[in-house]
Amino acid sequence: MIVVTGATGNVGRTLVQTLAAAGEQVVAVSRGTTEPALPGGVRHQRADLTVPESLRPAFVGATALFLHDTGISAHLMDPRAILELAKSAGIQRVVQLSSQGVATRPESASHGQLAHSFEEAVRGSGLAWTILRPGAFASNAYAWTESVRAERAVAAPFGEVGLPVIDPSDIAEVAAVALREDGHAGQVYTLTGPELSTPRQRAEDLGVVLGEPIRFAEQTRAQAHAQMLNFMPEPVVETTLDIIGAPTPEEQRISPDVNKVLGRAPHTFADWARRNILAFE
């Protein structure tokens, strides 16, 4: 049995579906009070990762764990306590969703240091571990849904700066392989898309899929900073703007790891847009 934390998120939701379709027994963990829509046979367990003991019922009978942080609450988590509980329950394998920032922004408290502390806990857990380090998510484009629906318009900074954004479904598929198959213990996979994609290009891709042009307006860094403060802490905003505005060569490098694990190229942003276009209509 496989436990998936963050089961209602962009990666976790697809991971649950992928594992269930492969015939695995799955426990989907989320902290919301509303029962999520899940594939048949998947058990939902309400738990809060900032309260490790709340995970005990989910771990009973499990052999593998997908460990997701809790976003803005990640600093409240005790990953060592979670992993100790998992090991005592008989879990043998853990796949951690980390961040490329561990390698590219080690000085950043939000993208580097906190994620690094999680990785160290995983490495020292005594479990067979695999660490996934994705770059920027294609699903960050969900921030544009309201403006695309209302005005067929997108506003974003650094319109000509490209990053190899990763489709969360590719992350989920890599995680599913590492959770189910041998040969991935001790591996750190950097996960990116197959090409550099700029904000302007992503807006154009959405327009092509919609069949209507999307107007792109380039924000200043200050404008983007003020907007992002509505849903991100200040340190996260600053580092995020640094990444999308002045990425390092490593952050723009196209990684071979999705292909290595899945035997196919990662999806493009346009692929992601086609699957998720209903959100923008």
Secondary structure, DSSP 4 states (H G I P E B T S, - for coil): -EEESSTTSTTHHHHHHHHHHTT--EEEEE--SSPPP--TTPEEEE--TTSGGGGHHHHTT--EEEE---GGGGGG--HHHHHHHHHHTT--EEEEE--THHHH-TT-IIIIIHHHHHHHHHHTSSSEEEEEEE-SBGGGGGGGHHHHHHHSEEEEE-TT--B--B-HHHHHHHHHHHHHSSS-TTEEEEE--SS-B-HHHHHHHHHHHHTS--EEEEEPHHHHHHHHTTTS-HHHHHHHHHHHHS--HHHHS--SHHHHHHSSPPPPHHHHHHHHGGGG-
